[in-house]
Amino acid sequence: MKKMLIIIILLFMPVITFAYSDYIIPGGDTLGIEVNSKGVMVVGFYKVNGELINQELKVGDKILKVNNVEVNDTSDLVNLIDKFMQNGEVPVTYVRNQKEKDVNLKLSLANGTYRTGLYVKGNVLGIGTLSYIDPNTGVYGVLGHALNISSLNEQVEIKSGYSYEADVTSFTRSTDGNPGSKNADIHKEELFGTIEINSNYGIFGKIEESKNKEVMKVGKLSEVKLGEAYIYTTNLNNQIKKYRIEILEVDKKNKEKNIYFEIKDKELLEMSGGIVQGMSGSPIIQDDKIIGAVTRVLVDDVERGYGISIVTMLEEGDKLLKD
């Protein structure tokens, strides 16, 4: 009986399968990223009539409702406060550490206008680099790490989001201790795709239109070797170009920082000084296989950084197909 029981249990063990393709389109394109979060986030405080008010709230709290009416953006917050305020207060619901709480938000009259003393942020707009497109499913991945509000290092909870075509305008060069940035004009009239997942392994969505581009074989982490490899990223001429790097270490246990590398390409170093913000997501290529994506810079040595395994990103993007 015991043997029979073991066999039955094994037969009914779940089998995890992934739908991503063995051949995908490598990225390198610079994209504009716009995400609307759930509610609005408190990002700072200012004094009203010489004092700080509403100190029950903290930076990073998200205001979800005013008088039990959902807040979708900053204009909602203003209009609902104006509508429901009584005796200089209005009830709000906020979330902190995944727990909802209620508080009466105080309003203070200054120069004829009621003020909250709060700086809030409703949406996030920035740039990143496309890592891949799966031509069979239309799923794409960007960044290789979570989309955060940079001043708070707070991960954005997505309500809705879109990506757009963008043109690189300049680079603010990286120096050791001070990572720079890739700067770009975002063209909101040129929709690239939706944004539906924001996770530790990148942001993911579906492309608006199919892309007829050359595909490349997916390389597993077990195939990655030390030595020469390349990243694809957009230069000042808005061309996707490959730049030489050297892989120094491979970590198969870390889910987010698998590939430790150093930029060796003189042209890229001259242009950017090293890894810059906005370069995250740039695909890493070795032996004509896409093996990963740039995810982090080493702040004290900006010519070095980390990449995430492309398989991890593909598996995360696959979750869009299971919803």
N, C-alpha and C positions, 0 to 999 in steps of 0.2 A: 504493500500500500504506500509506503513511503516513497518508493521509486516512482510509482505512478503519479503521486502528488507533485513531485519535483518536475516531471516531464510536462504535466499540465501547466504549471506555473511558467515554465520556460516558453511554452508555446504561445502564451498570452502576454508575454513581456512586450511593451511597446517598442516599435522600431522607428527611430528618428531618421527621416529622409529630408534632403534639401533639394530645392528645385533650381538652384542657380546653374548657369551654363558653364561648361568646361572652357569655352572661348568667350571672352568679353571684350568690350571696347575700352581701351585705356583712356584715361582722361588727360588732365593737364590744363584744361580750359579754366579761366577765371570766371567765377559766377557771383552775382549779387544774391544775397540771402536775406529774406525778410520773414520774420516769424512773429505772429501774434500769440502772446502767452495767455493763459487762463487768469483772468483778473488783471490787476495792475500791481506792480511791485514797488515797495518803498525802497528808495535808493539813497535817501538822505533827509536831513532836517534843516530848517532855517528858522530864525527868530522872528516872532511877530510881536510888535510892541515891546521889544527888548527881552522877550523870554521865549524859551522853547516849550512847545505844547505837544500833547499827544505822545508823551514819552513812554506810554504803555506799549506802543509799537516799536519794532526794531527794524533796522535795515535788513532787507531780505524777506520781510513779511509780505504776503500777497493779499490785497484786499479783493475779496470775491463778490461781496454783496453790500448794497446800501439799503437798509430797511427791507431786507429779504429779496431785493430785486438784483439780479445778476449784473455785474460790472464787466463789460467787454473791452473797454479801452478808457483812456484818460478823459475823453469828452463825456463818456457815460458817467464817470465818477463825478465830474463837475456838475452835470445836469441833475443827477440823482441827489447829490448833496443839497443843491438849490431847491429841489422839489420837496424833500422830506425833512429839512432842517427845522427844528423847533427849539426855541429858547437857547440858541447858540450851540446845539448839539444834534448829532444824527447817529442812529445805530448802524454799525458796520460789522460785517463778518470777515475775518481774515484767517489765513492759514499759516502756521509756523510748525516746522518739523512734522509735516503731514497731519497736523491736528487743527481742526477748525475752532476758532474762538470768537466771542462777541465782545464788543466794546463800544462805548459811546464816544464818537469822535467829536472833539471840541473844536469850535470855530471861533476865531477872534477877529473882530472888526478892525481893519486898518485902512485908512485913506478911502473910506466908503465901500470897501470890499471885504467880505468874509474870507478868511484865509485859514488853511489847515496846518501850516507849518511843515508840510511834507513835500519832499521831492518824490515824484513817482514816475514810473516808466511802464508803458503798455506794450510796446513792440521793440524788436531788435532788428537792426539793419546793419549788414556788414558784407564782407566778401570771403570767399574760400575757393579752394581748387577742387575741381571734379576729379574723383578717383577712378570711377568706372561707370559704364552703362552695361547692363545685361541686355543684349539685343533681343533675347527671346521673351523676356518678361516686361521690359521697359523700366525695371527698377534701376535706380542709380544711387551712388553714395558719394558723399563729400566730407571733407575735413579729417576723418579718421579719429576724431575725439568729439566730446560733447560740445554743443553750442552753449556757451555761458555768457552771462552779463559780466564783462571783463572786470569791472571795478569791484564786483562782489564775489567773483568766482562762483556764481550761483547758476546752476543748470536751468535752462529755460524749459518750462513745461508747455508744450505746443498745443495751441487751440487750432490754429491754421497757419499755413506758411507756403511761400512760393520762392522759386529761384528764377533769376533773370540773367540774360547775357550781360557781360560787362567788358569794358576796355581798360586795360592797364594804362595809367597816366604817369606813374613815377614809382620809384622805390625810395623809402626812407631806410638808409643802410643800417644794418645791424653792426653793433660793436659789442665786445665782451662786456657782459653786465647790463646791456641795454639792447634787447632785440628790436629790430626795425619793423617795417611794414611794407606790404605791397598796396599801392593806392590805385583806385579804379573808379571810373564812372559807371554807374549802374543804369541799364536801360530797361525801365519797367514796362515799356511797350513791347519788349521782346521776351516773352515768357519762356523759360526753359522747362520748368516742371513744378510739381507740387512738393511740399515738405510735410511728411507725415510721422516720422520717427526722429527723436533726438535722444541718442543713447551715448554711453561711454565710448562707443566704437565709431561714432560718426552720426551724420544726419542723412536720412534716406527718404526718397519719394519716388514718383513716377514721372518720366519725361512726357512733355506735351506732344511732341512729334517724334516719330522713329528717326534714327540717325543711320545714314548709310556710310559707315566708317569701317576701317579695317579692324578686325578682331585679333586678339592675342590670347594664347593659352594661359590658363590659370596655373600658377606655380604654388605648390604647397610649402609650408614652412620647413618641412623635412628636406626639401630640395634646395633650400637657400644655402649658399656657400660664402665663406669669407672671401673678400677681394672685390674686384671691379663690378660695378653695377651702374645704373643710371636712374635719374628722376626725370619725369616730363613735367614741365611747368611753362607758364606763359612769360615771354620777355617783353621788353619795352616796345617792340614792334608788333605786339599782340599776336605773336607766333608761338605755337607750342613747340618747344625745342627740348632735346634731351641733353642733360648735363651729367658729367661723370662724378660718381661718388665711390667711396670704398667702404664696404661692409666690414666692420671691426669685430662684431660679436652678434651671435644669434641666441636669443633666449626663448626656448620653446615652452616655458612654464608661465611666463607673464602674458596676460591676455591683451594688454594695451601697448606694451613697449617690447616688441619682439626683435626688432632689427636696429642695432646701434651702428651708426654710420658717420662718415666724415665727407664733407664736400671737397672734391679735388679739382673741380673745373674752374680754371682761372677766369673764364668769361663770366660765369655766374657769380663768383666771388667779387669780381670788379663791379658788377651791376648791383648786387644786393648786400655784399659784405658777409653773407652767410645765410642761414635760414631766417626768414622773416615771417611775421604774422600775415596771413593771407596765402602763404605757401602750403599750409596744412592741407593734406589731401592729395598732394602731388604723387602720382603713381610711381612706384619703384619697380624697375625692370632689370632682370638678370637672365642671361641666356635666352633672350627672346620670349621670356615669360613674365607676366605681371605677378609680382610676389608680395607686394605690400603698398603702403601709402605713408607719406610723411605725416607724423602726428605731433611731435614736440621738438622744441629746440633746447639745447643745453645752454642755459642763460649765461653761464660764466665762460662758455666756449662756443660761440654762435656758429662756428663752422661745423659743429657736431650736433647730432640730434637722433631721434628715434623714429622708427616706423612701425606700423601695425601690420600684421599679416592680412593679406587681401582676403583670405578664406574667412577670417573672423568677420570682416565687413560684409562679405557675401552672405554669410549665414544670418547676420543681423538684418540685412536688407530683405532676406527671404521671408521675414515675419510679416511683411506687407501682403504677401500672397496667402497668408493663413488667417487673416482677419475676416 
